[in-house]
Amino acid sequence: MARHMKSNHFVIFLLLLASAAAFVCVVLRPASPVGIRPTNSDLDLCADVMQVSFPQQTRGLMMHYETSGIDDAIYLKVEFNLSDLDEFIQGSPFAEIELSGTENVMFPDSQMPWWDTQDVTRYLSGVVRLPEGRFLRILIDLVRGDACTVYLEWFET
C-alpha cells in the first residue's frame, strides 16, 4: 500500500511539473511576429478604409489587422515606383497637409519586425484626421532612388 501511495505521489508530481512547464512555455514565451503578405483584395480593402488610391504597380509587402482591442487598426507596408508618389499623395487625405522630413510619426512594434520604421533615415511623414474619430499615419522611405516604401497606419480612437 505504501509503495502504491508513493507511486501515485510521483505521478501527481510529474503531472504538476509538466503543467508548470507547459504554462511557462505558453505564457512566458515571446509572442510570434504578426503580419501577412497582402493580396490584391487586401490592398483594395485597405485603399477603401484608408481613403487612398494605390498606383497600378503597387507591391504589397506586409500587413496586419489589429482587432483585439477596443479600437481597430491596420498596418500596411507597400512599395511602388517613386515616379508614382506625387499622384498617390494627391489622391489621398495627405494632399491637404505638408509632410515632414524631420519628424517620423510612426512607432516601431516588437511584434512586427517588418514594421521597421525606426530604421528609415530619409523620409516624408505625417498624420491626418479622418471622419468618425479615425486617423491615418504615413511614413515614406525615400532611400531608394527608383522606388519608395510606404508605411500606412490606420486606427480608431
GULO-135363 format. One record per atom (N, C-alpha, C): residue in three letters; x negated, y negated, z negated. Coordinates in steps of 0.02 Angstrom, whole numbers, plus 50000, padded with zeros to 5 digits. Layout:
BEGIN
ALAXYZ/...
END
This chain:
BEGIN
MET499595006050000/MET500005000050000/MET499574993750000/ALA499044993649959/ALA498604987849955/ALA498254986750022/ARG498084992350053/ARG497744991750117/ARG498224988850170/HIS498844990850169/HIS499354988250214/HIS499464980750203/MET499464978450141/MET499544971350124/MET498954967350150/LYS498354970050142/LYS497754966450167/LYS497794965850243/SER498024971050276/SER498094971050349/SER498604965750371/ASN499164965150335/ASN499674960150351/ASN499404953150340/HIS499024952150287/HIS498734945550273/HIS498244943650328/PHE497854948550351/PHE497374947250403/PHE497724945350469/VAL498264948750485/VAL498654947150545/VAL498954940250539/ILE499224938550482/ILE499504931850471/ILE498964926650477/PHE498374927950448/PHE497804923350454/PHE497614922250527/LEU497584927650567/LEU497414927050637/LEU497944923050676/LEU498574924150660/LEU499114920350693/LEU499064912950676/LEU498924911350613/LEU498844904350594/LEU498244901150628/LEU497704904850631/LEU497094902350664/LEU497224901150738/ALA497564905750771/ALA497724904850842/ALA498194898950852/SER498674898050808/SER499134892350813/SER498764885850804/ALA498304885550757/ALA497914879450746/ALA497474877950807/ALA497174883050835/ALA496764882050895/ALA497174879550953/ALA497774882350962/ALA498214880151016/ALA498424872851004/PHE498574871050943/PHE498764864150926/PHE498194859350944/VAL497594861050925/VAL497014856750939/VAL496914856051014/CYS496984861551051/CYS496884861351123/CYS497414857051158/VAL498034857451135/VAL498574853851168/VAL498604846551146/VAL498554845251082/VAL498644838451056/VAL498024834151061/LEU497444837051048/LEU496834833051045/LEU496434832951109/ARG496634836651159/ARG496254836651222/ARG496374830051259/PRO495894827851299/PRO496014821851338/PRO496564823151389/ALA496974818151400/ALA497524818851447/ALA497244819551518/SER497594823151559/SER497394823851629/SER497494817251666/PRO497064815751714/PRO497174809751754/PRO497844810251790/VAL498154804551800/VAL498804804351833/VAL498744800851900/GLY499164802951946/GLY499174799852012/GLY499264805052066/ILE499554802852121/ILE499644807152180/ILE499444803152242/ARG499304806752295/ARG499184803452359/ARG499874801952390/PRO500024795552402/PRO500694793852426/PRO500814796052498/THR501424798152509/THR501654799852577/THR501914793552610/ASN502094794052673/ASN502404788252707/ASN503064786352674/SER503434791252650/SER504064789752614/SER503924786052550/ASP503394787952514/ASP503204784352453/ASP503024777152469/LEU502644776152523/LEU502454769352542/LEU503074765152561/ASP503554768252595/ASP504174764652611/ASP504554762652548/LEU504594767252500/LEU504934765752437/LEU504574760052400/CYS503914760452397/CYS503524755152364/CYS503614748452399/ALA503604748452465/ALA503704742252503/ALA504374739052485/ASP504884743252480/ASP505554740752463/ASP505574737852392/VAL505324741652344/VAL505344739452274/VAL504894733352263/MET504314733352294/MET503824727952284/MET503954721952329/GLN504414722552374/GLN504594717152420/GLN504014715052465/VAL503644720052490/VAL503084718852535/VAL503204722752600/SER502814721152650/SER502844724752713/SER502124726952729/PHE502004733452728/PHE501334735852740/PHE501174735952815/PRO500554734252833/PRO500354734652903/PRO500424741852929/GLN500504742552993/GLN500614749153025/GLN500084754153007/GLN499464752053003/GLN498894756652992/GLN498714757452918/THR499174755952873/THR499034756552801/THR498914763852783/ARG498384764852744/ARG498214771552719/ARG498364771652644/GLY498814775952623/GLY498964776652552/GLY498424780652518/LEU498104777752468/LEU497554781152433/LEU497804784952371/MET498134781452326/MET498404784552265/MET498984780452239/MET499414783752200/MET499964780152167/MET500174783952105/HIS500524780252062/HIS500794783152001/HIS501424779551981/TYR501964783351967/TYR502584780651939/TYR502544781451864/GLU502664776151828/GLU502694776451755/GLU503424775451735/THR503734780851713/THR504454780551696/THR504594783151626/SER504074784151586/SER504184787151520/SER504344782051466/GLY504264775751479/GLY504394770751428/GLY505054767251439/ILE505134761751405/ILE505744757751412/ILE505774754651481/ASP505204752351505/ASP505164748951570/ASP504774753251619/ASP504974753051682/ASP504644756851734/ASP504054752851763/ALA503584756451793/ALA503024753251827/ALA502804757751885/ILE502524754651936/ILE502234758251993/ILE501544755452005/TYR501054759852009/TYR500364758152025/TYR500224760952094/LEU499994756752139/LEU499874758952208/LEU499204756252232/LYS498804760652262/LYS498164758752291/LYS498184760652365/VAL498104755652409/VAL498124756752481/VAL497524753452514/GLU497434755052576/GLU496894752052615/GLU497154750552685/PHE496964744752711/PHE497124743152780/PHE496594738552808/ASN496634737252873/ASN496134733152907/ASN496154726052879/LEU495574723152870/LEU495524716352845/LEU495884711452891/SER495894712952955/SER496234708453003/SER496994708252991/ASP497274712952954/ASP497994713052939/ASP498164709652872/LEU497654707252836/LEU497774704552769/LEU498214698352769/ASP498084693552812/ASP498494687352812/ASP499224688852826/GLU499354693252874/GLU500054694952889/GLU500374698552830/PHE500004702752796/PHE500274706252736/PHE500454701152682/ILE499994696452669/ILE500124691452617/ILE500724687152635/GLN500764684952698/GLN501314680652719/GLN501994684052716/GLY502004690652721/GLY502624694452717/GLY502764697152648/SER502464694152597/SER502534696552529/SER502704690852482/PRO502884692352420/PRO503004687052371/PRO502384682852356/PHE501794685352374/PHE501174681752361/PHE501064675952408/ALA501484675252460/ALA501424669652507/ALA501554663052472/GLU501914663252417/GLU502114657152381/GLU501604654852328/ILE501074658752317/ILE500584656852266/ILE499884656752296/GLU499424653652259/GLU498724653752279/GLU498384659452242/LEU498094664052279/LEU497744669652249/LEU497064667252225/SER496844669952168/SER496214667852137/SER495654672652155/GLY495064669752164/GLY494464673852174/GLY494034674052111/THR494304671352056/THR493904671051994/THR494234674551935/GLU494884676051939/GLU495224679351884/GLU495554685751908/ASN495294691451885/ASN495574697951901/ASN496154699251853/VAL496774699551880/VAL497364700351837/VAL497534707651823/MET497144712251849/MET497274719451838/MET496874721951777/PHE497134727251748/PHE496814730451691/PHE496674737651708/PRO496074740251692/PRO495934747251706/PRO496354751751661/ASP496414758051680/ASP496794762951642/ASP496394769451640/SER496204771651581/SER495784777651575/SER496134783951599/GLN496804783851603/GLN497174789651628/GLN497184789851704/MET496954784351736/MET496954784051809/MET496264781851832/PRO495774786351835/PRO495104784451856/PRO495074781251925/TRP495554782751967/TRP495584779852035/TRP495804772552032/TRP496084770351976/TRP496304763351966/TRP495694759551940/ASP495174759151981/ASP494524756551960/ASP494464748951971/THR494954745351946/THR495004738151957/THR494434734251925/GLN494134737051873/GLN493594733551838/GLN492954733451880/ASP492904737651931/ASP492304738151972/ASP492324733452033/VAL492884730152043/VAL492964725752102/VAL492604719252088/THR492134717352132/THR491724711452120/THR491884705452164/ARG492134706652224/ARG492334701252269/ARG493064702352287/TYR493494697852266/TYR494214699252270/TYR494634693052274/LEU495274694252287/LEU495814689452277/LEU496314692852231/SER496614689052186/SER497054692052136/SER497594687152116/GLY498164689852096/GLY498704685552073/GLY499294689652047/VAL499774686052019/VAL500384689151993/VAL500974684752010/VAL501534687952029/VAL502144684252044/VAL502714687252003/ARG503174682851986/ARG503784684951951/ARG504314686452004/LEU504614692251998/LEU505154694352043/LEU505814693552006/PRO506374694052041/PRO507024693652007/PRO507114699251955/GLU507564698051908/GLU507774702951859/GLU507214705251812/GLY506774700651792/GLY506254702351743/GLY505724707051768/ARG505594706851832/ARG505074711251861/ARG504494706951884/PHE503904710151886/PHE503294706751906/PHE502914711051955/LEU502484707751995/LEU502054711252042/LEU501364708052039/ARG500874712352025/ARG500174710252024/ARG499824712952085/ILE499314709152107/ILE498914711452164/ILE498184710152150/LEU497774714752174/LEU497044713952175/LEU496814716452243/ILE496484712152280/ILE496244713852347/ILE495484714152345/ASP495214720052355/ASP494494721152356/ASP494234719352425/LEU493804714152427/LEU493544711552490/LEU492824713452505/VAL492554718352469/VAL491854720152476/VAL491684722852545/ARG492124727152572/ARG492004729852639/ARG492174724552691/GLY491804724252743/GLY491914719152794/GLY492484720552841/ASP492644726852854/ASP493154728452904/ASP493824730552875/ALA493844732252812/ALA494464734552780/ALA494504731652710/CYS495104731652682/CYS495184729552613/CYS495574734852575/THR495404735652513/THR495774740052468/THR496234735552427/VAL496874737352424/VAL497364733252390/VAL497674737252333/TYR497634734352273/TYR497944737252214/TYR498584733252200/LEU499144736652194/LEU499784733452179/LEU500074736752117/GLU500284732552070/GLU500614734952009/GLU501284731452002/TRP501824735252007/TRP502494732651998/TRP502734735051930/PHE503024730551891/PHE503254732751825/PHE503844728551801/GLU504224731451755/GLU504794728151725/GLU504604725851655/THR504964720751631/THR504854718551562/THR505524718051526/
END
